[in-house]
């Protein structure tokens, strides 16, 4: 990573600067190029599974549907659901794979050269149209496959936990609070996220430095519920009737 990126992060955020000094050089390298279809298919396989189990399922997919190489969208779409189930995919993941294949053939999920021409927001908008693919999955693609420099996955548990540890918080920050704080890290929020993951590792190793300064997190305005405007949220008392009303009048 360029030295000026680390200088920028240390300058705008002394607490993160302490993590950077403790963690050492940024050693991230993007994964080798794959087509978006393959990346997302692999992400679907890994959902709610450990890496070993997911890789076993993917190996079966390659053997049964791809004849030794990763299957094309055409092959996945043509494969009977029972064949994908036999590889280890759940009913929900079979539906997600089929939808991914259909959207790849319709160019909603583009090939890699086309994808690389799009900005981050456009990529997120397009790829999250696939069943079972959420924003976090696309953010991981942006960071680890496209090497985009300004991605902050605020819903990532590791990033939130690293922030809690680095800044001396008792609870995890709300994603909106983390997003607001992270504005200062632009345009290098991917590097900031990488160091927040490292902060969690440093905490576990007992080498995380204390926060360089006390921070005040931004306040996020709470949404008012419908009908909760001044005067409208109070319950109106119902008029008393019959004997209850008579007793009330007699008590005055």
C-alpha positions as CSV (number, residue, x, y, z in Angstrom):
1,X,0.0,0.0,0.0
2,X,1.2,3.5,-0.8
3,X,2.6,5.3,2.2
4,X,0.4,8.3,1.6
5,X,-2.7,6.2,2.3
6,X,-1.4,5.2,5.7
7,X,-0.4,8.9,6.4
8,X,-3.9,10.0,5.5
9,X,-5.5,7.4,7.8
10,X,-3.2,8.3,10.7
11,X,-3.7,12.0,10.2
12,X,-7.5,11.9,10.2
13,X,-7.9,9.3,12.9
14,X,-5.3,8.9,15.7
15,X,-7.0,5.9,17.1
16,X,-6.8,4.0,13.8
17,X,-3.2,5.3,13.6
18,X,-2.4,3.4,16.7
19,X,-3.8,0.2,15.2
20,X,-1.8,0.8,12.0
21,X,1.5,1.1,14.0
22,X,0.7,-2.0,16.0
23,X,-0.4,-4.1,13.1
24,X,2.4,-3.2,10.7
25,X,2.3,-2.9,6.9
26,X,-0.8,-3.5,4.9
27,X,-0.3,-6.9,3.3
28,X,-3.5,-7.4,1.4
29,X,-3.4,-8.8,-2.1
30,X,-6.5,-9.2,-4.3
31,X,-7.4,-12.8,-5.2
32,X,-6.7,-13.9,-8.8
33,X,-9.3,-12.9,-11.4
34,X,-12.4,-15.0,-11.7
35,X,-15.6,-14.3,-13.5
36,X,-18.3,-12.7,-11.4
37,X,-20.6,-15.7,-11.9
38,X,-18.0,-18.0,-10.3
39,X,-17.3,-15.6,-7.5
40,X,-20.9,-15.3,-6.6
41,X,-21.6,-19.1,-7.0
42,X,-18.7,-19.7,-4.5
43,X,-20.1,-17.1,-2.1
44,X,-23.6,-18.8,-2.2
45,X,-21.9,-22.2,-1.5
46,X,-20.1,-20.7,1.6
47,X,-23.2,-19.1,3.1
48,X,-23.8,-20.5,6.7
49,X,-21.1,-23.2,6.2
50,X,-17.5,-23.5,7.2
51,X,-14.8,-23.3,4.5
52,X,-14.1,-27.1,4.4
53,X,-17.8,-28.0,3.9
54,X,-18.3,-25.4,1.3
55,X,-15.2,-26.3,-0.7
56,X,-16.3,-30.0,-0.6
57,X,-19.7,-29.0,-2.1
58,X,-18.0,-26.9,-4.8
59,X,-15.7,-29.7,-5.7
60,X,-18.7,-32.0,-6.2
61,X,-20.3,-29.2,-8.3
62,X,-17.2,-29.1,-10.5
63,X,-17.1,-32.9,-10.9
64,X,-20.8,-33.5,-11.6
65,X,-21.8,-30.3,-13.5
66,X,-18.6,-28.9,-14.9
67,X,-16.8,-32.0,-15.9
68,X,-13.6,-31.0,-14.2
69,X,-13.8,-27.2,-14.5
70,X,-16.1,-24.7,-12.9
71,X,-19.5,-25.0,-14.6
72,X,-20.8,-22.3,-16.9
73,X,-24.1,-20.5,-16.3
74,X,-25.6,-22.6,-19.1
75,X,-24.6,-25.8,-17.4
76,X,-25.9,-24.7,-14.0
77,X,-29.2,-23.6,-15.5
78,X,-29.6,-26.9,-17.4
79,X,-28.7,-29.1,-14.5
80,X,-31.6,-30.8,-12.7
81,X,-32.2,-29.5,-9.2
82,X,-31.6,-33.1,-7.9
83,X,-28.1,-33.0,-9.3
84,X,-27.3,-29.8,-7.5
85,X,-28.9,-31.1,-4.3
86,X,-26.8,-34.3,-4.6
87,X,-23.7,-32.0,-4.6
88,X,-24.8,-30.7,-1.2
89,X,-26.7,-27.5,-2.0
90,X,-29.8,-26.8,0.0
91,X,-33.2,-26.1,-1.7
92,X,-32.6,-22.3,-1.1
93,X,-29.1,-22.4,-2.5
94,X,-30.2,-24.4,-5.6
95,X,-32.8,-21.6,-6.2
96,X,-30.1,-19.0,-5.7
97,X,-27.7,-20.7,-8.1
98,X,-30.4,-21.1,-10.8
99,X,-31.3,-17.4,-10.4
100,X,-27.6,-16.4,-10.6
101,X,-27.1,-18.5,-13.8
102,X,-30.2,-16.9,-15.4
103,X,-29.1,-13.4,-14.5
104,X,-25.6,-14.1,-15.8
105,X,-27.1,-15.2,-19.2
106,X,-29.2,-12.1,-19.2
107,X,-26.1,-9.9,-18.5
108,X,-27.5,-8.6,-15.3
109,X,-24.4,-10.2,-13.8
110,X,-21.8,-9.1,-16.4
111,X,-18.5,-10.6,-17.4
112,X,-15.4,-9.4,-15.6
113,X,-14.2,-6.8,-18.1
114,X,-17.7,-5.2,-18.1
115,X,-17.9,-5.3,-14.3
116,X,-14.6,-3.6,-13.9
117,X,-15.9,-0.6,-15.9
118,X,-18.7,0.0,-13.4
119,X,-18.5,2.1,-10.2
120,X,-19.1,0.5,-6.8
121,X,-22.7,1.7,-6.5
122,X,-23.6,0.3,-9.9
123,X,-22.0,-3.1,-9.1
124,X,-23.9,-3.3,-5.8
125,X,-27.2,-2.4,-7.5
126,X,-26.8,-5.0,-10.2
127,X,-25.4,-7.9,-8.3
128,X,-27.8,-7.7,-5.3
129,X,-30.6,-8.4,-7.8
130,X,-29.5,-12.0,-7.6
131,X,-31.5,-14.2,-5.2
132,X,-29.4,-14.8,-2.0
133,X,-26.8,-12.2,-2.8
134,X,-26.7,-9.3,-0.4
135,X,-24.8,-6.1,-0.1
136,X,-22.1,-7.7,2.2
137,X,-21.3,-10.4,-0.4
138,X,-20.9,-7.8,-3.1
139,X,-18.7,-5.6,-0.9
140,X,-16.4,-8.6,-0.4
141,X,-16.2,-9.0,-4.1
142,X,-15.3,-5.3,-4.5
143,X,-12.6,-5.5,-1.9
144,X,-11.0,-8.9,-2.5
145,X,-11.5,-9.4,-6.2
146,X,-11.7,-6.0,-7.8
147,X,-9.3,-4.3,-5.3
148,X,-11.6,-1.3,-4.9
149,X,-10.0,1.2,-2.4
150,X,-13.1,2.8,-0.8
151,X,-15.4,0.1,0.5
152,X,-16.5,0.0,4.1
153,X,-18.6,-3.1,5.0
154,X,-20.4,-1.6,8.0
155,X,-22.5,-4.8,8.5
156,X,-19.5,-7.0,8.8
157,X,-19.2,-8.5,12.3
158,X,-15.4,-8.5,12.2
159,X,-15.2,-4.8,11.2
160,X,-17.7,-3.8,13.9
161,X,-16.0,-5.9,16.5
162,X,-12.6,-4.4,15.5
163,X,-14.0,-0.9,15.8
164,X,-15.4,-1.7,19.3
165,X,-12.0,-3.1,20.4
166,X,-9.8,-0.3,18.8
167,X,-12.0,2.6,20.2
168,X,-12.5,1.1,23.6
169,X,-16.3,0.7,23.3
170,X,-18.4,-1.6,25.5
171,X,-20.8,-2.6,22.7
172,X,-20.7,-2.9,18.9
173,X,-21.3,0.3,17.0
174,X,-24.5,0.6,15.0
175,X,-23.7,0.2,11.2
176,X,-25.0,3.8,10.6
177,X,-22.7,5.1,13.3
178,X,-19.8,3.3,11.8
179,X,-20.6,4.6,8.4
180,X,-20.8,8.1,9.7
181,X,-17.5,7.8,11.5
182,X,-15.9,6.2,8.4
183,X,-16.5,9.3,6.3
184,X,-13.2,10.6,7.6
185,X,-11.4,7.6,6.1
186,X,-12.4,8.4,2.5
187,X,-11.2,7.6,-0.1
188,X,-9.3,4.7,1.6
189,X,-12.0,3.0,3.6
190,X,-11.0,-0.5,2.3
191,X,-7.7,-0.1,4.1
192,X,-9.4,1.2,7.2
193,X,-11.6,-1.9,7.2
194,X,-8.6,-4.2,6.8
195,X,-7.0,-2.6,9.9
196,X,-10.2,-3.0,11.9
197,X,-10.0,-6.7,11.2
198,X,-6.4,-6.6,12.4
199,X,-7.5,-4.8,15.5
200,X,-9.6,-7.7,16.5
201,X,-6.6,-10.0,16.0
202,X,-4.5,-7.7,18.1
203,X,-7.1,-7.8,20.9
204,X,-7.1,-11.5,20.9
205,X,-3.3,-11.5,21.1
206,X,-3.3,-9.0,23.9
207,X,-1.3,-6.5,21.9
208,X,-3.9,-3.9,20.9
209,X,-2.9,-0.4,22.1
210,X,-5.2,1.7,24.1
211,X,-7.1,4.3,22.2
212,X,-4.9,7.4,21.5
213,X,-7.8,9.6,22.5
214,X,-11.3,9.5,23.8
215,X,-13.8,9.6,20.9
216,X,-17.3,10.9,20.7
217,X,-19.3,8.9,18.2
218,X,-21.8,10.6,15.9
219,X,-25.4,10.6,16.9
220,X,-27.8,9.0,14.5
221,X,-31.3,10.5,14.6
222,X,-33.9,7.9,15.5
223,X,-36.9,7.5,13.2
224,X,-40.2,8.5,14.7
225,X,-42.9,6.0,14.5
226,X,-46.0,6.9,12.4
227,X,-48.4,8.9,14.6
228,X,-45.7,9.8,17.1
229,X,-45.6,13.5,16.3
230,X,-46.2,15.9,19.1
231,X,-49.7,15.6,20.5
232,X,-50.7,12.7,18.3
233,X,-48.9,9.9,20.1
234,X,-50.8,10.3,23.4
235,X,-53.6,7.9,24.1
236,X,-57.0,9.6,24.4
237,X,-59.0,8.8,27.4
238,X,-62.3,7.2,26.6
239,X,-65.4,8.9,28.2
240,X,-66.7,7.0,31.2
241,X,-70.1,5.6,30.9
242,X,-72.9,4.3,33.1
243,X,-72.0,3.5,36.8
244,X,-68.3,4.3,36.3
245,X,-69.2,7.8,35.1
246,X,-71.6,8.3,38.0
247,X,-69.0,7.3,40.6
248,X,-66.5,9.6,39.0
249,X,-68.9,12.5,39.2
250,X,-69.7,11.8,42.8
251,X,-66.0,11.8,43.7
252,X,-65.5,15.3,42.5
